[in-house]
Amino acid sequence: MTEAVYPQCRIVPARFLNPETVEALLSRILEVGGIRKLILNGPRLPTTVPYGPARGLPNPHQMRRVIRAGDQDVELQVQVGTILIELEDRSFIEPIRKACDEVFTNFTYGFSEGKFMKTQATVSDYAKYGPDADEVILGTTDPKSRKGPLIIQGTK
């Protein structure tokens, strides 16, 4: 990977987040602006049971809900444990940290700056999007997913 041109930060709560907390955090972060990429990481929440005696049956899970992110409805497909953010410049880091302080009042979280996302195409990116993929979606590929990344349009 090459050196990250844009600043990146990682938010790691002390526990998995409920959909309500994710929605509150995303609304605060999107209000700050300056976001190039935002990735929600965590264990997948499949819609059907993937293996075992109940394979193929519906998998009702209370954490898989539709939340509001910006002006768009988004279905959570993971139980959010880590949030990775790539920003336009360093001036947005402190407002995002303050937004996290406002949302995470009942438990601790870690906030770190560094390089957490891919900056060059991976084999999975090449296989899924081809050689001329947009650099904004690099590193966001889930090899098990049949869908592409969810893109929430910002205002620029």
RATAQUI-V696956 format. One record per residue. N is the residue number from 1. RES is the residue in one small letter. PHI is phi as a letter, one per 40 degrees, with the letter a starting at -180 (* if undefined). D_CENTER is the distance of its C-alpha to the mean C-alpha in Angstrom with 1 decimal. Layout:
# RATAQUI-V696956
N	RES	PHI	D_CENTER
N	RES	PHI	D_CENTER
This chain:
# RATAQUI-V696956
1	m	*	20.1
2	t	c	21.5
3	e	c	21.1
4	a	c	18.0
5	v	c	19.4
6	y	c	16.7
7	p	c	15.8
8	q	b	12.6
9	c	b	11.7
10	r	b	10.2
11	i	b	10.2
12	v	b	11.6
13	p	c	13.3
14	a	c	16.6
15	r	a	15.7
16	f	c	13.2
17	l	c	12.3
18	n	c	14.1
19	p	d	12.9
20	e	c	15.1
21	t	c	13.6
22	v	c	10.0
23	e	c	11.9
24	a	c	14.0
25	l	c	11.5
26	l	c	9.6
27	s	c	13.2
28	r	c	14.4
29	i	c	11.8
30	l	c	12.4
31	e	c	16.1
32	v	c	16.2
33	g	g	15.2
34	g	g	15.3
35	i	c	11.7
36	r	c	11.7
37	k	b	8.2
38	l	a	4.8
39	i	b	2.2
40	l	c	2.1
41	n	b	5.5
42	g	i	8.9
43	p	c	12.0
44	r	c	12.3
45	l	b	14.3
46	p	c	16.8
47	t	c	18.9
48	t	b	22.0
49	v	c	23.3
50	p	c	22.9
51	y	a	25.9
52	g	g	28.9
53	p	c	31.7
54	a	c	29.4
55	r	d	27.7
56	g	g	26.9
57	l	c	27.3
58	p	d	24.7
59	n	b	22.3
60	p	c	22.0
61	h	b	19.3
62	q	c	19.0
63	m	c	15.2
64	r	c	14.6
65	r	b	15.1
66	v	c	14.6
67	i	b	13.2
68	r	b	13.8
69	a	b	11.3
70	g	g	13.8
71	d	b	16.6
72	q	b	14.8
73	d	c	14.5
74	v	b	11.5
75	e	c	12.1
76	l	c	9.9
77	q	b	10.4
78	v	b	9.2
79	q	c	10.5
80	v	c	7.9
81	g	b	9.5
82	t	a	7.5
83	i	b	5.2
84	l	b	6.0
85	i	b	7.6
86	e	b	10.5
87	l	b	13.2
88	e	c	16.5
89	d	a	18.7
90	r	c	19.2
91	s	c	20.6
92	f	c	17.3
93	i	c	16.5
94	e	c	19.1
95	p	c	18.2
96	i	c	14.5
97	r	c	16.2
98	k	c	18.6
99	a	c	16.1
100	c	c	14.7
101	d	c	18.4
102	e	c	19.1
103	v	c	16.6
104	f	c	17.0
105	t	c	20.8
106	n	c	21.5
107	f	a	19.9
108	t	c	19.1
109	y	a	16.0
110	g	b	15.7
111	f	b	14.8
112	s	b	15.4
113	e	b	15.8
114	g	i	16.3
115	k	b	15.1
116	f	b	12.0
117	m	b	11.1
118	k	c	13.7
119	t	b	16.0
120	q	b	18.3
121	a	c	18.2
122	t	c	18.1
123	v	c	20.5
124	s	c	17.8
125	d	c	16.8
126	y	c	20.5
127	a	c	21.3
128	k	c	18.7
129	y	b	19.1
130	g	g	22.4
131	p	c	23.8
132	d	b	23.1
133	a	c	19.3
134	d	c	17.8
135	e	c	16.5
136	v	c	13.5
137	i	c	12.0
138	l	c	13.3
139	g	g	11.5
140	t	b	8.8
141	t	c	11.5
142	d	b	11.7
143	p	d	15.5
144	k	c	16.1
145	s	c	14.5
146	r	c	17.1
147	k	b	14.9
148	g	c	13.2
149	p	c	9.8
150	l	c	9.5
151	i	b	10.6
152	i	b	11.2
153	q	c	14.3
154	g	c	15.1
155	t	b	18.7
156	k	b	20.4
